[in-house]
Amino acid sequence: MITCFIRYHIDPTKKAEFMEYAANWGQAIPRNGADLIGYYAPYEGSSTLAYGVYNIENLTEYEAYRARLAADPLGKENYEFAMKEKFILREDRCFLKLASSPHSKLVKL
């Protein structure tokens, strides 16, 4: 299992648009085969950083998932919405593998 972390730099005057975008992915991403952990919008501190996080089995499955997402009506609509409204200034994506598993219970000395 790998986890995709997407870091967005968003226009701070268009936070509502990002919130709509995130809610739409909340429907489309799980429907197309990824395990969505969530989308996170600015709350305190930075007003321009936002994140999307989901799990996928491997990079081969990621490619198949991306093809399904591109064909999904809501996926297409959401991408076009982002392009039209221009609230995403930059998007960075990386894939990480969980390194702390299995998690241990607290050990009392």
Secondary structure, 3 states (H helix, E strand, C coil): CEEEEEEEEECHHHHHHHHHHHHHHHHHHHHCCCEEEEEECCCCCCCCEEEEEEEECCHHHHHHHHHHHHHCHHHHHHHHHHHHHCCEEEEEEEEECCCCCCCCCCCCC
